[in-house]
Amino acid sequence: MFGVALAMAASLPGAMAQVVPTETTTKATDATPLERYLAERGLKAVLAEHLAARLSEAPADERPRLMERLGRTYVDLLATASNSDARAVWEERSRALLKSMPEGQGLPLRVELARTVYSKAEIQAELYRLGRVPESEKADLERTLKGSKQQFEALGSDANRRVKVLEGKLESGKSVPADEEELAESRRVRSVAYYYAGWAGVYLAVVSGQEQPAADSLKAFGWLTGRGAYEQATLDKLPRTLLKHDHIARACLGVAMAFASIGKQAEAGAWLDAVENDEAVSPMVRAQLPVRRVGVLATAQRWNDLERYITKLRAPRPLDPAYADGRPVPLNETSARFLAVVCLQAGKASGAVQTVLERLAQTAVQDLIAGGFTSQVLELAKTYGTTTLGATGFVPTYVRGVMAYESAIGLIDPSRDTASVEPATDPDTINKLREAGALLDAAVTQDDAGQFGADVPRAFLSAGRAYYFAGDSEKAADRFARGHTLADARRMADVAQENLWFAVLALDRLAKSPDAPAAVDERLEQLS
């Protein structure tokens, strides 16, 4: 599910350095022998239950230390959760703990805990932008982003109040040496809290379609982009020397997205230009610019400008040996996927604009095909149809074949649990399965099939399934055997195993038929 998002993981806003290190053990000076025993053996879930029980009965003077230890344990549990259900449990408990913590207590830990809870929502929000989160999950994502935004804003406000107190002590001469260290830490926590508040607001605006979260983000980012207060970020206040720091440059990208969400496209473009034109910006942040620029132009529905920008991005590079023949440079996976989504989601437009949208969508899909991102093309085709695929070539033919197979198999097995399905008996369904098999056969014979070596064994697997469930066991066994040979040669263990298993199944069925070929038993024995 997370293919393209995982490719972006290092460049997400959440890649900002952790506020505090995650501790895997409980501090020996505070912990009971039982807590040390549980921590040393990695029994963190049991430790969390134990600490929560102690906290519910603890006197006031013990609660702060218990909250700190419980919070660190939750951070560890969230970071190592093995599935979404387990993570949801610890997220809920973390939120409850954050609400119960007094305003001035453990600011670094509170921000780290909030950041850990938020991290999954950030990935989901990026997937939502790429059209990879179903609408059924939108409400939950929106709720999570809203809760995280509120938490970060509250933490930023708490940290700011602490900064004011400590600054007052320093100015009055009543401070102690430890106050200066705490002041530096509180300022850092304030910046981090508002950084994440800004990004949570940006993503909330994207998911909800509301402008207010984006307007709030502009104020949150003001702390990092030169305003030094909870005031709207303005480009004239941005200290350009700070753009060498990734979190500042990323905050500027967030400002651009926020301006785009509230309809101020000129300001959005100017902030992107500031990042793009600064030589000190790191390659990692610079790599995010295309997809952010596509988002800003698409939000403004400036489709002609977007086409000019894409043409510029894909311009041939005469000095690059890979493109010395004048071919366009394909967009990367993330940019191509996002371009396809925004154009296909734009809906019908007037004549000239619709033509531009179709051209852009076709360009994006063709670049995904050129990059070998077959699964991305298949997802897009399932969601938006096959009109942008083109007529020939391995990927378009393969995608149409897979979709035809899935449509046909759904007629006899709505759950798609093909491991327990018997071949079809309805003539119309059998014909549909054979048509799907023919498409998949055609895919592996396309001139460009050799460029998609990892997908060809999967095409044979799908073709074999289509023929198997159509009752054509001999054809099915042949496709499965060829798919197994190719997958085995390419060390694709899972695909090889599945092809082999189905090949044995098909030959076994064939051997039991009255008109079984003479050599079927020998072939079955060899494969078995």
N, C-alpha and C positions, 0 to 999 in steps of 0.2 A: 504493500500500500504506500510506503513512504519513499519509493524510489527517487523521485525528483526532489522531494523535501530533504532527504538525507544528503543529497548532493549539495544542498544549500546550507546544511547545518552550521558549518563553520562561519558562514557569513550572516547568520541571523542576528538580529539585535541582541538576543540573549547570549551571544558569544562574548559579551563584556566580562571581564575578569570577575571571579567570585568576590563577594564582599568579605566573607570570612571563610577560612578553610573548613571543610567538612570534617568533623571529628568522628572517628569510628569507635572510639572508646569513651567511657565516662570518666571525668576527672577523678583521679584517685583520692584527692583531698576531700571531695564531697560525697563520693559514692559509698554505699554500704557494701559489705562483702558479697551479698547476693547480687547487687548491681554489677560489681566488678566481674563476678563469675559469669553472668549472662553476657556482658559486653565482650569479655575475652574469648568466649566461645561463639560469637557471632549470632547470638539468639536475640536479635534486635526487636523482633515483634513481641516476644515475651517481655523483654526489658521495657518496651513502650507501655504495655499493659500494666506492668508493675509500677512504673513511674506515675502513670495516670491515676492508678488507685491510691498511691501515696499522696499525690497532689490533692485529691478530693477530700482528704482528711487532715492535711497538714496545717499547722498553725501559720499565722501570717508571716512570721519571720523566716520560715523555711520555704515558703512558696516561690520566691524569686529564683533560688538555686535549683529547685525542682523543675520549674518552667524552662530554665536554660538547658538542663540535661534532657528533658523531654523534647524540647525543640530540636536539639542536635540529633537526637535519635530519629525524629520524624524526617529530618533532612536526609539522613542515610537511607531510611526506608523508602522514601520517594525516589531517590537516585537509583535504587536497586530493585524497584518493584518489578515483578516478573510478568505481570499482566495488567490490563486496564482496570479490572475489578479491584485488585489489591491496591493499585495506585489511587483509585477513587476513595477507598476507605481512609487511606492516610492523608489524602488531600482534605477530606472533610474534617478530620481530627486536627489537622494543621490549622485550618481556618478557625476552628473553635478555640484553639490555643492562642492564636494571634489576637482574637477578639478579647480574650481574658487577660492578656498581658497589660500591665500598667503602662501609661504613656512613656515614661522615661526609662523603662527597663529594656536592657539588651537590644539596642537598636540594630547593631550589625547582624545579630542572629535573626532578628525579626525580618529584616530585609532579605537575608539569605533564605529564610523559610518561605517568604512570600515569592521570591524569585523561583525557587524550586517548584512550588505549586503552579506558577505561571508558565513554566518552560514548555510544558506539553501543549497548552493553549496557543502558544506562539507558533509552534510547528503546525498545529491544526489550522490556525488562521492563514498561514502561508499556503497550506493545502487547499483551503477554501478559495483563495484567490486563483488557484490553478484549476479550480473546478473539480477537486478530488474529495470533497466532503459532501455527503448527501444532505439534502435539505432537512431530512429528519433529525440530523445532528446539529443543525444551525442554532436552535434555541438554547441548547445546553452550552454550546461554545460561546454564544452571546452572554449568557449568564456568568460563565467563568471569567470572561474578559472584563465584564462590568465589575465583578467582585474584586478582581486583581487590581484594576484601575483605582478603585476606592481604597484598597489597602495601601497601595504605593503612595497615593496622594496623602493619606493619613500619616504614613511613616515619614514622608518628606516634611510634612508640617510639624510632626513631633521633633524631628531632627533639627529643623530650623529654629524651633523654640529653644532647644538645648543650646544651639549655637549662640543665640542672642544672650542667654544667661551667662554662658562662659565668656563671651566677648565683653559683657558688662563687668564681670569679675576682673578680667585683664585690664580693662580701662580704669577701673577704680583702684587698682593696685592690691586687691584682696585675693588674688589668685595664688594657687600653689603650683609647683612644677608639673604635677600630673594633669592640671587643667589644660595646659597647652597641648599635650598629647591627645586628650579627650576632645579638644576643640577641633584639631585636625581630623580626627576620626569622625566626628559628628558632621563636619563639612563634607567629607567624602561620602558618608552614608546619605546625606541630603541629596547630593548629586546623583548617586546611584538610584535612590528611590524615585526621584523625578524623571530620570532617564527611562526607567521601566514604566512609570505612570504615563509618560509620553507615548511609548510604543504600544502599551495596552490600549490607550485611547485611539491611536491610529488604526489598530486592528479592529477595535470595537466599531469605529465609524465604517470601516470596510464591510464588516459582517452585518451590521444593523442598518446601514444606509442612512444613518442620522449624522448631522453635522456637529452637534454639540460636543461629542467626545473628541473630535478633531480640533475644535476650538480650544478645548481644555488642554490638549496635547501641546499646542503652540505655547501656552503659558508654562507647562511643565518643562518643555525643552528650553525655555528662556533661561533656566538656571545653568544650562551647559553651553549656551551659544552667545554669552556675553552680557545678557541683561542682569544676571546676578540676582534675580528676584522672580517671583511668580507673575511674570508679565510676558506678553506675546513676543516671541522671537522676531527680531528684525535684522535684516542682513547688514545694515550699517553698524550694528553693534558687535558683529561676529569678529573675534580676533583670528585673523587668517593663520597666524603662527600655530594655532592649536589644532589645525586640521590634520597634522601629522599623527595625532592621537586617534586611533580607530573609533573609540566611543564618541568622540566629538564629531568626526566625519559621519558616523552612522546617525547621530542625532540630527545632523543637517539633512540627511536623506529622509528622516522621519518628519522633519519640518516641511519638506517638499510634499510629502504624501498628505500631510494634514492640510496644507494650503489647497491642494488639489481637491480634497474632500469637501471643502467649504466653497469651492467654485472660484478660487483665486489662482488661476492658471499661470499668470505672468509671474507671480511671486514664487510659485512652485518651480517653474522653469529656471528662475534666477538662482534659487538655492541649489538645484542640480548643477547648474553651470559653475557655481562657486566650488563645488566639490570636484567636478570634472576638470576644471582649469588649474587646479592647485597641484603642482608637481609633488608635493610632500605627501599626498594621499596615498595610502598603501594599495598595492595591487588587489588585495582581498576586498577592500571597500570599493575600489574602482570597478571590480567585476560585477558589482550589484547595479551599477548605473543603467545599463540597458533595460533591465526589467522594470526598474523604477521609472525610467523615462517613458517606456511603453504604457505604464499605469497612469502616469500624469496625462499623457496625450489622449489616451482612451477615455479617461474620466471626463475630459473636456470635449470628447467626440470630435477631436481635430484629426479626422482620418486621413486627409491629404498630407498633413504635416507628419503624421505617423508613417505613412508610406514613404515619404522622403527620408525620414530618419532610418527606417529599415533598409532602404536602398543604400544609404550611406554606410550602415553597419555591415552590410553584405558585399560592399564594393570589393572587386578583385585586388589582390595584393601582389603586384608584379615581382617584388623582391622575395616573396615567400615561395620556395620551390614547390610546395604542395598546390599552389594556385597560380603558378606561372603561366598556365594555359588560358588565363582570363576568366576562369569559372568564379561565380560568386562564393563568398565564404559563408557557409551555413551558420545560422544562429545556434547558440548552445542549447542544450535540452530545456533548461528552465525558461529562457527567453522565448524559444519557439513554442513551448507549451502555453505560456501565458499569452502570447500574441494570438494563438489560435483560439484560446478561450474567450478573450475580450472581443474578438471579431465575431465569433460564432454566437456569443451571447448578446450581441448588439441588436439582433433582430432585423427585420426588414427595414430598409431605408429607401429614399428616392433613388432614381435610376443611377446617376453617376456615383453617388456615395455607396450604393449597394455593390457596384462593380469594384470599387476600391476595397470594400470589406471582403468580398469574395477572393480578390487577388491576394490580399494579405493573409487570409486564412489558408489558401492553397500554398502560399510561400512557406508558412509556418509548418504545415503538415509535410510538405516535401522536404523541409530541412530536418524534421524529425525522422523521416524515412531515410534520408541521406546519412544521418547519424546512427542509424541502426536501432532507433528507439521504437521498436515494433509495438511493445506493450502500451506505450503512450498513444500511438495511432489507434490501436484497438479501443482504448478507453474513450477517446474522442469520437470515434465512429459510433460506438454504442450510445453515447450521449447525444450527439448532434447529427448523426447520419453519415452517409458515405460520399456525399456529393463533392467533398474537397479532396478525395483520395487520388483521383486520376484513374485512367482506364486500364493501364497495363502496369507490369512490374510485380515483383514478388510480394511486397508489403500490401498494396491495394488488393491483390487477388487473395492473399492469405487472410487478410482481415475480413473480406466479404465471405470467404469460406468458413471461417470460425463463427461469424455471426449467423450464417445460414445453418451451421451445425447446431449451435446453441438454441436457435429458434425451433429447429426440428426436434431435438432431444427433449425440449421442454414440453412437447405435445405428449410424450409418453412418460416423462419423469419430471414433473414440475419442480421437484426438489433438487434436480441435477445430481442426485447421488447415483452416478453411473455404475458404481461398483456392484450394485444389486439389481440392475435393470435387465430385463429380458429384451430381446430384439422386438422391433415394432411389428404389428400385425395389420395395421391400417394401411391400405395401398397408398393413400395420399401422403402419409407420414414417411413411408418407405421411399417414395419418389423424392421427397424433400431431402431426406438423408443422402440419397444417391447424388442429388444435385450438389449438395455441400461437399461430398467426397470428390466429385469431379472438379469443383473449384479449387479444392486443396491440392488435388493432383496437378492442376494447371499451375498452381503457385510454384511448385518445386521445379517446374520446367521453364520458368521465366528466365530471360537472359541474365538478369541481375541476381538470381537466386544465390549464386556463390558468394555475394557480398554479405549474406545474412546467415552465416554458418550456424549460429546458435539457434536460429529460429526454424531452420529446415527440418531438424529432427522432430520438433514440435508440430510442424505441418504434417509430417508423416503420421504422428500420433493421432492428430485430430482427424485426418483422412481415414485412418484405420478404424477409429471409433465410429465414424459416420457409416462406413461399410459394415462394420460389425453389427450395429443396431439396425441396419437395413436388412440384415440376414445374409449378407454376402461374405461369408466367413473366409473364403479363399482369398478374395481381394484384401480383406482386412488383415489376414495373417501376413500377406506380402508387404503391406505398408508398415505394419508393426515391426517386422523383421528388418526392413530397410532403415526405419527410424532408430531401431536398437543399434544397428551397426554404426550409423553415423554418430549417434550420441555417445556410444562407447569409445569411438575413436577420438572424440572431442572431450572425453572425460566428464561428460554431463551425466553423473551417476544417477540422479533421480529420474531424468528423462529416459535414460537407457533402461533402467529397472522397470519403469512403467510400460514402455514399449514391449519389453520382453514378457512381462506378466500378461499383457493383453494378447501377445502373439500366441502364447501357450493356451490361453483361454479360447482364442479363435480356432486354433488347430484342434483342440479337444472337441469343440462343437462340430467342426468339419468332419472329424474322424467318426463321429456318431451318426452322420447322415448316410442315407442309403447309397448315394452316388459319390462317396468319398474317393479322392484320387488315390492311386496305389501307394504313392510314397508318403502319404500324410503321416502314417505312424512313425516312420523313420525321422521325418522332420520334427515331429512332436517330441520324440525321444531326445534328439539332439538339443533342442531348445530347452527342454526340461532339465 
